[in-house]
Amino acid sequence: MAIVSGKKVNYITRPTCGIKDRDIMLQLYENVGMYPGVEVPSKDVLDLGVKFHTAEDYVRERLLPHLGLAAIS
């Protein structure tokens, strides 16, 4: 958000969500990915010309307006 808004951002991750099975699932996703061996997005989707947005796009287009803040140029 700092790149888009110019505001200082502190991002803190939690070591656990507190639910053992979910923690195991999230660790698996972290280690091997959600779809191992599958390219995401697939070439078929890219060939359709689908535009993918970045995290910065989301912050600029959705989050900052929601918070009543303006993006920096």
N, CA, C and O atoms as a Maestro MAE file, in Angstrom:
{
 s_m_m2io_version
 :::
 2.0.0
}

f_m_ct {
 s_m_title
 :::
 protein
 m_atom[292] {
  # First column is atom index #
  i_m_mmod_type
  r_m_x_coord
  r_m_y_coord
  r_m_z_coord
  i_m_residue_number
  s_m_chain_name
  s_m_pdb_residue_name
  s_m_pdb_atom_name
  i_m_atomic_number
  :::
  1 25 0.824 -1.190 0.000 1 A "MET " " N  " 7
  2 3 0.000 0.000 0.000 1 A "MET " " CA " 6
  3 2 0.861 1.243 0.000 1 A "MET " " C  " 6
  4 15 0.456 2.265 -0.554 1 A "MET " " O  " 8
  5 25 2.038 1.191 0.604 2 A "ALA " " N  " 7
  6 3 2.892 2.368 0.681 2 A "ALA " " CA " 6
  7 2 3.305 2.858 -0.700 2 A "ALA " " C  " 6
  8 15 3.408 4.065 -0.923 2 A "ALA " " O  " 8
  9 25 3.541 1.948 -1.619 3 A "ILE " " N  " 7
  10 3 3.950 2.337 -2.964 3 A "ILE " " CA " 6
  11 2 2.828 3.125 -3.641 3 A "ILE " " C  " 6
  12 15 3.097 4.080 -4.369 3 A "ILE " " O  " 8
  13 25 1.606 2.744 -3.412 4 A "VAL " " N  " 7
  14 3 0.458 3.340 -4.079 4 A "VAL " " CA " 6
  15 2 -0.078 4.553 -3.329 4 A "VAL " " C  " 6
  16 15 -0.473 5.543 -3.946 4 A "VAL " " O  " 8
  17 25 -0.094 4.480 -1.992 5 A "SER " " N  " 7
  18 3 -0.724 5.531 -1.199 5 A "SER " " CA " 6
  19 2 0.249 6.526 -0.589 5 A "SER " " C  " 6
  20 15 -0.149 7.633 -0.225 5 A "SER " " O  " 8
  21 25 1.525 6.149 -0.471 6 A "GLY " " N  " 7
  22 3 2.488 6.997 0.206 6 A "GLY " " CA " 6
  23 2 2.393 6.896 1.720 6 A "GLY " " C  " 6
  24 15 3.113 7.598 2.431 6 A "GLY " " O  " 8
  25 25 1.521 6.038 2.223 7 A "LYS " " N  " 7
  26 3 1.337 5.834 3.664 7 A "LYS " " CA " 6
  27 2 2.252 4.725 4.158 7 A "LYS " " C  " 6
  28 15 2.540 3.774 3.432 7 A "LYS " " O  " 8
  29 25 2.707 4.855 5.404 8 A "LYS " " N  " 7
  30 3 3.514 3.809 6.015 8 A "LYS " " CA " 6
  31 2 2.614 2.614 6.307 8 A "LYS " " C  " 6
  32 15 1.503 2.771 6.813 8 A "LYS " " O  " 8
  33 25 3.099 1.432 5.988 9 A "VAL " " N  " 7
  34 3 2.328 0.210 6.179 9 A "VAL " " CA " 6
  35 2 3.150 -0.782 6.988 9 A "VAL " " C  " 6
  36 15 4.315 -1.032 6.678 9 A "VAL " " O  " 8
  37 25 2.550 -1.339 8.010 10 A "ASN " " N  " 7
  38 3 3.166 -2.418 8.770 10 A "ASN " " CA " 6
  39 2 2.399 -3.695 8.468 10 A "ASN " " C  " 6
  40 15 1.187 -3.764 8.669 10 A "ASN " " O  " 8
  41 25 3.106 -4.696 7.990 11 A "TYR " " N  " 7
  42 3 2.492 -5.971 7.640 11 A "TYR " " CA " 6
  43 2 3.029 -7.026 8.590 11 A "TYR " " C  " 6
  44 15 4.231 -7.290 8.619 11 A "TYR " " O  " 8
  45 25 2.157 -7.615 9.353 12 A "ILE " " N  " 7
  46 3 2.559 -8.608 10.338 12 A "ILE " " CA " 6
  47 2 1.851 -9.926 10.026 12 A "ILE " " C  " 6
  48 15 0.630 -9.962 9.874 12 A "ILE " " O  " 8
  49 25 2.623 -11.002 9.932 13 A "THR " " N  " 7
  50 3 2.018 -12.308 9.719 13 A "THR " " CA " 6
  51 2 1.928 -13.032 11.053 13 A "THR " " C  " 6
  52 15 2.759 -12.844 11.942 13 A "THR " " O  " 8
  53 25 0.931 -13.836 11.166 14 A "ARG " " N  " 7
  54 3 0.762 -14.641 12.375 14 A "ARG " " CA " 6
  55 2 1.358 -16.017 12.118 14 A "ARG " " C  " 6
  56 15 1.209 -16.561 11.024 14 A "ARG " " O  " 8
  57 25 2.032 -16.589 13.119 15 A "PRO " " N  " 7
  58 3 2.642 -17.908 12.922 15 A "PRO " " CA " 6
  59 2 1.604 -19.025 12.817 15 A "PRO " " C  " 6
  60 15 1.910 -20.101 12.304 15 A "PRO " " O  " 8
  61 25 0.397 -18.789 13.290 16 A "THR " " N  " 7
  62 3 -0.649 -19.807 13.259 16 A "THR " " CA " 6
  63 2 -2.006 -19.117 13.209 16 A "THR " " C  " 6
  64 15 -2.169 -17.987 13.671 16 A "THR " " O  " 8
  65 25 -2.962 -19.820 12.643 17 A "CYS " " N  " 7
  66 3 -4.331 -19.289 12.682 17 A "CYS " " CA " 6
  67 2 -5.074 -19.844 13.897 17 A "CYS " " C  " 6
  68 15 -6.191 -19.421 14.193 17 A "CYS " " O  " 8
  69 25 -4.448 -20.793 14.600 18 A "GLY " " N  " 7
  70 3 -5.047 -21.349 15.805 18 A "GLY " " CA " 6
  71 2 -5.867 -22.606 15.584 18 A "GLY " " C  " 6
  72 15 -6.398 -23.180 16.535 18 A "GLY " " O  " 8
  73 25 -5.974 -23.040 14.331 19 A "ILE " " N  " 7
  74 3 -6.707 -24.265 14.009 19 A "ILE " " CA " 6
  75 2 -5.704 -25.225 13.362 19 A "ILE " " C  " 6
  76 15 -5.238 -24.982 12.249 19 A "ILE " " O  " 8
  77 25 -5.377 -26.311 14.059 20 A "LYS " " N  " 7
  78 3 -4.286 -27.195 13.639 20 A "LYS " " CA " 6
  79 2 -4.420 -27.656 12.186 20 A "LYS " " C  " 6
  80 15 -3.461 -27.549 11.422 20 A "LYS " " O  " 8
  81 25 -5.579 -28.162 11.794 21 A "ASP " " N  " 7
  82 3 -5.752 -28.672 10.428 21 A "ASP " " CA " 6
  83 2 -5.573 -27.568 9.389 21 A "ASP " " C  " 6
  84 15 -4.993 -27.798 8.328 21 A "ASP " " O  " 8
  85 25 -6.063 -26.388 9.688 22 A "ARG " " N  " 7
  86 3 -5.919 -25.262 8.755 22 A "ARG " " CA " 6
  87 2 -4.455 -24.834 8.676 22 A "ARG " " C  " 6
  88 15 -3.960 -24.516 7.594 22 A "ARG " " O  " 8
  89 25 -3.761 -24.824 9.815 23 A "ASP " " N  " 7
  90 3 -2.337 -24.490 9.807 23 A "ASP " " CA " 6
  91 2 -1.561 -25.458 8.926 23 A "ASP " " C  " 6
  92 15 -0.670 -25.044 8.184 23 A "ASP " " O  " 8
  93 25 -1.891 -26.749 9.002 24 A "ILE " " N  " 7
  94 3 -1.226 -27.758 8.173 24 A "ILE " " CA " 6
  95 2 -1.503 -27.476 6.692 24 A "ILE " " C  " 6
  96 15 -0.592 -27.542 5.866 24 A "ILE " " O  " 8
  97 25 -2.744 -27.166 6.361 25 A "MET " " N  " 7
  98 3 -3.113 -26.868 4.981 25 A "MET " " CA " 6
  99 2 -2.354 -25.639 4.472 25 A "MET " " C  " 6
  100 15 -1.816 -25.658 3.365 25 A "MET " " O  " 8
  101 25 -2.309 -24.581 5.268 26 A "LEU " " N  " 7
  102 3 -1.629 -23.356 4.844 26 A "LEU " " CA " 6
  103 2 -0.131 -23.583 4.690 26 A "LEU " " C  " 6
  104 15 0.489 -23.024 3.785 26 A "LEU " " O  " 8
  105 25 0.453 -24.392 5.557 27 A "GLN " " N  " 7
  106 3 1.880 -24.708 5.436 27 A "GLN " " CA " 6
  107 2 2.136 -25.500 4.161 27 A "GLN " " C  " 6
  108 15 3.141 -25.276 3.486 27 A "GLN " " O  " 8
  109 25 1.242 -26.421 3.823 28 A "LEU " " N  " 7
  110 3 1.377 -27.181 2.582 28 A "LEU " " CA " 6
  111 2 1.325 -26.251 1.377 28 A "LEU " " C  " 6
  112 15 2.152 -26.366 0.472 28 A "LEU " " O  " 8
  113 25 0.365 -25.333 1.354 29 A "TYR " " N  " 7
  114 3 0.282 -24.361 0.256 29 A "TYR " " CA " 6
  115 2 1.558 -23.537 0.165 29 A "TYR " " C  " 6
  116 15 2.039 -23.249 -0.931 29 A "TYR " " O  " 8
  117 25 2.106 -23.160 1.314 30 A "GLU " " N  " 7
  118 3 3.331 -22.369 1.335 30 A "GLU " " CA " 6
  119 2 4.502 -23.159 0.763 30 A "GLU " " C  " 6
  120 15 5.329 -22.609 0.035 30 A "GLU " " O  " 8
  121 25 4.572 -24.444 1.091 31 A "ASN " " N  " 7
  122 3 5.708 -25.269 0.674 31 A "ASN " " CA " 6
  123 2 5.627 -25.742 -0.770 31 A "ASN " " C  " 6
  124 15 6.642 -25.732 -1.467 31 A "ASN " " O  " 8
  125 25 4.461 -26.154 -1.240 32 A "VAL " " N  " 7
  126 3 4.372 -26.757 -2.574 32 A "VAL " " CA " 6
  127 2 3.439 -26.005 -3.515 32 A "VAL " " C  " 6
  128 15 3.402 -26.302 -4.709 32 A "VAL " " O  " 8
  129 25 2.700 -25.056 -3.011 33 A "GLY " " N  " 7
  130 3 1.757 -24.329 -3.847 33 A "GLY " " CA " 6
  131 2 0.388 -24.993 -3.841 33 A "GLY " " C  " 6
  132 15 0.239 -26.139 -3.416 33 A "GLY " " O  " 8
  133 25 -0.580 -24.277 -4.304 34 A "MET " " N  " 7
  134 3 -1.937 -24.805 -4.286 34 A "MET " " CA " 6
  135 2 -2.145 -25.850 -5.384 34 A "MET " " C  " 6
  136 15 -2.856 -26.835 -5.185 34 A "MET " " O  " 8
  137 25 -1.524 -25.628 -6.534 35 A "TYR " " N  " 7
  138 3 -1.656 -26.556 -7.660 35 A "TYR " " CA " 6
  139 2 -0.261 -26.904 -8.170 35 A "TYR " " C  " 6
  140 15 0.175 -26.344 -9.176 35 A "TYR " " O  " 8
  141 25 0.457 -27.823 -7.497 36 A "PRO " " N  " 7
  142 3 1.825 -28.149 -7.914 36 A "PRO " " CA " 6
  143 2 1.879 -28.621 -9.362 36 A "PRO " " C  " 6
  144 15 1.077 -29.453 -9.787 36 A "PRO " " O  " 8
  145 25 2.823 -28.085 -10.104 37 A "GLY " " N  " 7
  146 3 3.013 -28.495 -11.490 37 A "GLY " " CA " 6
  147 2 2.052 -27.849 -12.474 37 A "GLY " " C  " 6
  148 15 2.123 -28.131 -13.671 37 A "GLY " " O  " 8
  149 25 1.161 -26.996 -12.006 38 A "VAL " " N  " 7
  150 3 0.202 -26.335 -12.886 38 A "VAL " " CA " 6
  151 2 0.583 -24.864 -12.998 38 A "VAL " " C  " 6
  152 15 0.763 -24.179 -11.991 38 A "VAL " " O  " 8
  153 25 0.702 -24.390 -14.227 39 A "GLU " " N  " 7
  154 3 1.026 -22.989 -14.450 39 A "GLU " " CA " 6
  155 2 -0.245 -22.153 -14.295 39 A "GLU " " C  " 6
  156 15 -1.250 -22.402 -14.961 39 A "GLU " " O  " 8
  157 25 -0.185 -21.172 -13.419 40 A "VAL " " N  " 7
  158 3 -1.335 -20.294 -13.197 40 A "VAL " " CA " 6
  159 2 -0.887 -18.868 -13.425 40 A "VAL " " C  " 6
  160 15 0.052 -18.425 -12.764 40 A "VAL " " O  " 8
  161 25 -1.507 -18.126 -14.327 41 A "PRO " " N  " 7
  162 3 -2.616 -18.524 -15.183 41 A "PRO " " CA " 6
  163 2 -2.134 -19.401 -16.336 41 A "PRO " " C  " 6
  164 15 -0.976 -19.332 -16.749 41 A "PRO " " O  " 8
  165 25 -3.042 -20.220 -16.841 42 A "SER " " N  " 7
  166 3 -2.690 -21.122 -17.940 42 A "SER " " CA " 6
  167 2 -2.522 -20.334 -19.240 42 A "SER " " C  " 6
  168 15 -3.025 -19.219 -19.378 42 A "SER " " O  " 8
  169 25 -1.808 -20.935 -20.182 43 A "LYS " " N  " 7
  170 3 -1.605 -20.301 -21.484 43 A "LYS " " CA " 6
  171 2 -2.939 -20.037 -22.172 43 A "LYS " " C  " 6
  172 15 -3.099 -19.019 -22.846 43 A "LYS " " O  " 8
  173 25 -3.896 -20.946 -22.008 44 A "ASP " " N  " 7
  174 3 -5.216 -20.755 -22.628 44 A "ASP " " CA " 6
  175 2 -5.876 -19.470 -22.148 44 A "ASP " " C  " 6
  176 15 -6.469 -18.735 -22.938 44 A "ASP " " O  " 8
  177 25 -5.774 -19.206 -20.866 45 A "VAL " " N  " 7
  178 3 -6.375 -17.990 -20.314 45 A "VAL " " CA " 6
  179 2 -5.630 -16.765 -20.825 45 A "VAL " " C  " 6
  180 15 -6.253 -15.774 -21.206 45 A "VAL " " O  " 8
  181 25 -4.308 -16.827 -20.837 46 A "LEU " " N  " 7
  182 3 -3.523 -15.704 -21.347 46 A "LEU " " CA " 6
  183 2 -3.824 -15.432 -22.816 46 A "LEU " " C  " 6
  184 15 -3.884 -14.278 -23.240 46 A "LEU " " O  " 8
  185 25 -4.013 -16.499 -23.591 47 A "ASP " " N  " 7
  186 3 -4.326 -16.339 -25.013 47 A "ASP " " CA " 6
  187 2 -5.666 -15.633 -25.235 47 A "ASP " " C  " 6
  188 15 -5.889 -15.040 -26.290 47 A "ASP " " O  " 8
  189 25 -6.548 -15.695 -24.249 48 A "LEU " " N  " 7
  190 3 -7.832 -14.997 -24.360 48 A "LEU " " CA " 6
  191 2 -7.679 -13.490 -24.162 48 A "LEU " " C  " 6
  192 15 -8.601 -12.725 -24.443 48 A "LEU " " O  " 8
  193 25 -6.508 -13.070 -23.676 49 A "GLY " " N  " 7
  194 3 -6.264 -11.656 -23.466 49 A "GLY " " CA " 6
  195 2 -6.773 -11.133 -22.126 49 A "GLY " " C  " 6
  196 15 -6.958 -9.929 -21.950 49 A "GLY " " O  " 8
  197 25 -6.996 -12.046 -21.188 50 A "VAL " " N  " 7
  198 3 -7.474 -11.643 -19.871 50 A "VAL " " CA " 6
  199 2 -6.398 -10.793 -19.200 50 A "VAL " " C  " 6
  200 15 -5.229 -11.180 -19.170 50 A "VAL " " O  " 8
  201 25 -6.792 -9.623 -18.656 51 A "LYS " " N  " 7
  202 3 -5.858 -8.758 -17.950 51 A "LYS " " CA " 6
  203 2 -5.887 -9.121 -16.474 51 A "LYS " " C  " 6
  204 15 -6.948 -9.161 -15.851 51 A "LYS " " O  " 8
  205 25 -4.714 -9.385 -15.927 52 A "PHE " " N  " 7
  206 3 -4.606 -9.697 -14.513 52 A "PHE " " CA " 6
  207 2 -4.134 -8.464 -13.771 52 A "PHE " " C  " 6
  208 15 -3.287 -7.714 -14.256 52 A "PHE " " O  " 8
  209 25 -4.679 -8.269 -12.615 53 A "HIS " " N  " 7
  210 3 -4.332 -7.113 -11.804 53 A "HIS " " CA " 6
  211 2 -3.297 -7.497 -10.760 53 A "HIS " " C  " 6
  212 15 -3.176 -8.662 -10.382 53 A "HIS " " O  " 8
  213 25 -2.557 -6.505 -10.303 54 A "THR " " N  " 7
  214 3 -1.560 -6.708 -9.262 54 A "THR " " CA " 6
  215 2 -2.152 -6.319 -7.912 54 A "THR " " C  " 6
  216 15 -3.249 -5.766 -7.835 54 A "THR " " O  " 8
  217 25 -1.417 -6.614 -6.867 55 A "ALA " " N  " 7
  218 3 -1.837 -6.179 -5.533 55 A "ALA " " CA " 6
  219 2 -1.918 -4.656 -5.491 55 A "ALA " " C  " 6
  220 15 -2.807 -4.100 -4.847 55 A "ALA " " O  " 8
  221 25 -0.994 -3.982 -6.173 56 A "GLU " " N  " 7
  222 3 -1.018 -2.520 -6.220 56 A "GLU " " CA " 6
  223 2 -2.285 -2.010 -6.911 56 A "GLU " " C  " 6
  224 15 -2.874 -1.017 -6.483 56 A "GLU " " O  " 8
  225 25 -2.701 -2.696 -7.983 57 A "ASP " " N  " 7
  226 3 -3.950 -2.326 -8.662 57 A "ASP " " CA " 6
  227 2 -5.127 -2.422 -7.705 57 A "ASP " " C  " 6
  228 15 -5.972 -1.527 -7.657 57 A "ASP " " O  " 8
  229 25 -5.181 -3.508 -6.942 58 A "TYR " " N  " 7
  230 3 -6.277 -3.700 -5.994 58 A "TYR " " CA " 6
  231 2 -6.297 -2.579 -4.955 58 A "TYR " " C  " 6
  232 15 -7.349 -2.011 -4.662 58 A "TYR " " O  " 8
  233 25 -5.133 -2.270 -4.406 59 A "VAL " " N  " 7
  234 3 -5.068 -1.204 -3.399 59 A "VAL " " CA " 6
  235 2 -5.526 0.114 -4.007 59 A "VAL " " C  " 6
  236 15 -6.328 0.829 -3.406 59 A "VAL " " O  " 8
  237 25 -5.022 0.442 -5.196 60 A "ARG " " N  " 7
  238 3 -5.348 1.707 -5.857 60 A "ARG " " CA " 6
  239 2 -6.839 1.789 -6.223 60 A "ARG " " C  " 6
  240 15 -7.484 2.811 -5.991 60 A "ARG " " O  " 8
  241 25 -7.370 0.717 -6.789 61 A "GLU " " N  " 7
  242 3 -8.723 0.761 -7.347 61 A "GLU " " CA " 6
  243 2 -9.826 0.462 -6.336 61 A "GLU " " C  " 6
  244 15 -10.946 0.949 -6.490 61 A "GLU " " O  " 8
  245 25 -9.531 -0.331 -5.305 62 A "ARG " " N  " 7
  246 3 -10.596 -0.758 -4.391 62 A "ARG " " CA " 6
  247 2 -10.377 -0.319 -2.945 62 A "ARG " " C  " 6
  248 15 -11.274 0.242 -2.316 62 A "ARG " " O  " 8
  249 25 -9.161 -0.585 -2.419 63 A "LEU " " N  " 7
  250 3 -8.933 -0.343 -1.000 63 A "LEU " " CA " 6
  251 2 -8.854 1.140 -0.656 63 A "LEU " " C  " 6
  252 15 -9.533 1.598 0.263 63 A "LEU " " O  " 8
  253 25 -8.033 1.894 -1.386 64 A "LEU " " N  " 7
  254 3 -7.895 3.314 -1.066 64 A "LEU " " CA " 6
  255 2 -9.223 4.065 -1.170 64 A "LEU " " C  " 6
  256 15 -9.542 4.840 -0.268 64 A "LEU " " O  " 8
  257 25 -10.017 3.867 -2.240 65 A "PRO " " N  " 7
  258 3 -11.318 4.545 -2.264 65 A "PRO " " CA " 6
  259 2 -12.211 4.133 -1.092 65 A "PRO " " C  " 6
  260 15 -12.940 4.960 -0.545 65 A "PRO " " O  " 8
  261 25 -12.155 2.866 -0.709 66 A "HIS " " N  " 7
  262 3 -12.941 2.388 0.417 66 A "HIS " " CA " 6
  263 2 -12.539 3.109 1.709 66 A "HIS " " C  " 6
  264 15 -13.386 3.418 2.547 66 A "HIS " " O  " 8
  265 25 -11.251 3.369 1.856 67 A "LEU " " N  " 7
  266 3 -10.732 4.042 3.041 67 A "LEU " " CA " 6
  267 2 -10.804 5.564 2.940 67 A "LEU " " C  " 6
  268 15 -10.465 6.268 3.891 67 A "LEU " " O  " 8
  269 25 -11.245 6.073 1.788 68 A "GLY " " N  " 7
  270 3 -11.336 7.514 1.601 68 A "GLY " " CA " 6
  271 2 -9.978 8.151 1.371 68 A "GLY " " C  " 6
  272 15 -9.797 9.329 1.677 68 A "GLY " " O  " 8
  273 25 -9.013 7.399 0.837 69 A "LEU " " N  " 7
  274 3 -7.665 7.900 0.593 69 A "LEU " " CA " 6
  275 2 -7.430 7.980 -0.904 69 A "LEU " " C  " 6
  276 15 -8.077 7.281 -1.684 69 A "LEU " " O  " 8
  277 25 -6.503 8.834 -1.298 70 A "ALA " " N  " 7
  278 3 -6.163 8.997 -2.713 70 A "ALA " " CA " 6
  279 2 -4.826 8.316 -2.986 70 A "ALA " " C  " 6
  280 15 -3.932 8.306 -2.139 70 A "ALA " " O  " 8
  281 25 -4.710 7.754 -4.168 71 A "ALA " " N  " 7
  282 3 -3.451 7.153 -4.590 71 A "ALA " " CA " 6
  283 2 -2.489 8.260 -4.997 71 A "ALA " " C  " 6
  284 15 -2.907 9.320 -5.461 71 A "ALA " " O  " 8
  285 25 -1.192 8.002 -4.819 72 A "ILE " " N  " 7
  286 3 -0.190 8.949 -5.280 72 A "ILE " " CA " 6
  287 2 0.129 8.656 -6.722 72 A "ILE " " C  " 6
  288 15 -0.050 7.525 -7.175 72 A "ILE " " O  " 8
  289 25 0.592 9.634 -7.449 73 A "SER " " N  " 7
  290 3 0.900 9.440 -8.872 73 A "SER " " CA " 6
  291 2 2.276 8.900 -9.070 73 A "SER " " C  " 6
  292 15 2.694 8.679 -10.207 73 A "SER " " O  " 8
  :::
 }
 m_bond[291] {
  # First column is bond index #
  i_m_from
  i_m_to
  i_m_order
  :::
  1 1 2 1
  2 2 3 1
  3 3 4 2
  4 3 5 1
  5 5 6 1
  6 6 7 1
  7 7 8 2
  8 7 9 1
  9 9 10 1
  10 10 11 1
  11 11 12 2
  12 11 13 1
  13 13 14 1
  14 14 15 1
  15 15 16 2
  16 15 17 1
  17 17 18 1
  18 18 19 1
  19 19 20 2
  20 19 21 1
  21 21 22 1
  22 22 23 1
  23 23 24 2
  24 23 25 1
  25 25 26 1
  26 26 27 1
  27 27 28 2
  28 27 29 1
  29 29 30 1
  30 30 31 1
  31 31 32 2
  32 31 33 1
  33 33 34 1
  34 34 35 1
  35 35 36 2
  36 35 37 1
  37 37 38 1
  38 38 39 1
  39 39 40 2
  40 39 41 1
  41 41 42 1
  42 42 43 1
  43 43 44 2
  44 43 45 1
  45 45 46 1
  46 46 47 1
  47 47 48 2
  48 47 49 1
  49 49 50 1
  50 50 51 1
  51 51 52 2
  52 51 53 1
  53 53 54 1
  54 54 55 1
  55 55 56 2
  56 55 57 1
  57 57 58 1
  58 58 59 1
  59 59 60 2
  60 59 61 1
  61 61 62 1
  62 62 63 1
  63 63 64 2
  64 63 65 1
  65 65 66 1
  66 66 67 1
  67 67 68 2
  68 67 69 1
  69 69 70 1
  70 70 71 1
  71 71 72 2
  72 71 73 1
  73 73 74 1
  74 74 75 1
  75 75 76 2
  76 75 77 1
  77 77 78 1
  78 78 79 1
  79 79 80 2
  80 79 81 1
  81 81 82 1
  82 82 83 1
  83 83 84 2
  84 83 85 1
  85 85 86 1
  86 86 87 1
  87 87 88 2
  88 87 89 1
  89 89 90 1
  90 90 91 1
  91 91 92 2
  92 91 93 1
  93 93 94 1
  94 94 95 1
  95 95 96 2
  96 95 97 1
  97 97 98 1
  98 98 99 1
  99 99 100 2
  100 99 101 1
  101 101 102 1
  102 102 103 1
  103 103 104 2
  104 103 105 1
  105 105 106 1
  106 106 107 1
  107 107 108 2
  108 107 109 1
  109 109 110 1
  110 110 111 1
  111 111 112 2
  112 111 113 1
  113 113 114 1
  114 114 115 1
  115 115 116 2
  116 115 117 1
  117 117 118 1
  118 118 119 1
  119 119 120 2
  120 119 121 1
  121 121 122 1
  122 122 123 1
  123 123 124 2
  124 123 125 1
  125 125 126 1
  126 126 127 1
  127 127 128 2
  128 127 129 1
  129 129 130 1
  130 130 131 1
  131 131 132 2
  132 131 133 1
  133 133 134 1
  134 134 135 1
  135 135 136 2
  136 135 137 1
  137 137 138 1
  138 138 139 1
  139 139 140 2
  140 139 141 1
  141 141 142 1
  142 142 143 1
  143 143 144 2
  144 143 145 1
  145 145 146 1
  146 146 147 1
  147 147 148 2
  148 147 149 1
  149 149 150 1
  150 150 151 1
  151 151 152 2
  152 151 153 1
  153 153 154 1
  154 154 155 1
  155 155 156 2
  156 155 157 1
  157 157 158 1
  158 158 159 1
  159 159 160 2
  160 159 161 1
  161 161 162 1
  162 162 163 1
  163 163 164 2
  164 163 165 1
  165 165 166 1
  166 166 167 1
  167 167 168 2
  168 167 169 1
  169 169 170 1
  170 170 171 1
  171 171 172 2
  172 171 173 1
  173 173 174 1
  174 174 175 1
  175 175 176 2
  176 175 177 1
  177 177 178 1
  178 178 179 1
  179 179 180 2
  180 179 181 1
  181 181 182 1
  182 182 183 1
  183 183 184 2
  184 183 185 1
  185 185 186 1
  186 186 187 1
  187 187 188 2
  188 187 189 1
  189 189 190 1
  190 190 191 1
  191 191 192 2
  192 191 193 1
  193 193 194 1
  194 194 195 1
  195 195 196 2
  196 195 197 1
  197 197 198 1
  198 198 199 1
  199 199 200 2
  200 199 201 1
  201 201 202 1
  202 202 203 1
  203 203 204 2
  204 203 205 1
  205 205 206 1
  206 206 207 1
  207 207 208 2
  208 207 209 1
  209 209 210 1
  210 210 211 1
  211 211 212 2
  212 211 213 1
  213 213 214 1
  214 214 215 1
  215 215 216 2
  216 215 217 1
  217 217 218 1
  218 218 219 1
  219 219 220 2
  220 219 221 1
  221 221 222 1
  222 222 223 1
  223 223 224 2
  224 223 225 1
  225 225 226 1
  226 226 227 1
  227 227 228 2
  228 227 229 1
  229 229 230 1
  230 230 231 1
  231 231 232 2
  232 231 233 1
  233 233 234 1
  234 234 235 1
  235 235 236 2
  236 235 237 1
  237 237 238 1
  238 238 239 1
  239 239 240 2
  240 239 241 1
  241 241 242 1
  242 242 243 1
  243 243 244 2
  244 243 245 1
  245 245 246 1
  246 246 247 1
  247 247 248 2
  248 247 249 1
  249 249 250 1
  250 250 251 1
  251 251 252 2
  252 251 253 1
  253 253 254 1
  254 254 255 1
  255 255 256 2
  256 255 257 1
  257 257 258 1
  258 258 259 1
  259 259 260 2
  260 259 261 1
  261 261 262 1
  262 262 263 1
  263 263 264 2
  264 263 265 1
  265 265 266 1
  266 266 267 1
  267 267 268 2
  268 267 269 1
  269 269 270 1
  270 270 271 1
  271 271 272 2
  272 271 273 1
  273 273 274 1
  274 274 275 1
  275 275 276 2
  276 275 277 1
  277 277 278 1
  278 278 279 1
  279 279 280 2
  280 279 281 1
  281 281 282 1
  282 282 283 1
  283 283 284 2
  284 283 285 1
  285 285 286 1
  286 286 287 1
  287 287 288 2
  288 287 289 1
  289 289 290 1
  290 290 291 1
  291 291 292 2
  :::
 }
}
